[in-house]
Amino acid sequence: MTEKPKSKSEARYCKTPEFRASFPHVFKPFRNAEKPEEDPKFMISMLFDKRTDLKPLKVAAMNAAVEKWGVDKTKWPKKLRWPFRDGAEKADRNGYENTIFTTATSKTRPTVIDQRKQVITEEDGIFYAGCYARASLTAFAYDVKGNIGVSFALGNIQKVRDGQPFSGRKKAEDEFDEVEDNSENESSYSEDNDQFGMGV
């Protein structure tokens, strides 16, 4: 049985392997203060360990370029920008060392789910910079005012596991032990036992 050829959009679609989330603006769109003329976008930077096989993303990016400029690479723009960057470029940022990173954006809010496919909201507070995830992407080629290249549109995201938050703040559950509620055994406060004279 002959396999049905992929459509152009299917050829540019891919699902990522596991990455570490950086600058995740996935619940509220991000507005670039340096480019106020641009519409705000949902976005996320994806940090892949350099040993990760990125073939699905590279194939999608290549298909986007072929769709835009044809199969003859000699006719492609000379200064074409690819979406993959070495983390060494951002060595001053947490988590970028020994990574390849790329960024995906969307004008539409992505759906974010957990390991059990339950929807995550911003109020849940469990999707953050430093956690591990995977995403669905669609590659596209662009040529805007001399800015030429291939990038990724963000589809949806699944959190895979926790990681050390890039903010440096420890998680509360890692800082404290469980305690028993002994409030019934405590005497009520009074100024008579205020040995430091700090009663109010």
Disulfide bonds with the S-S distance in Angstrom:
none
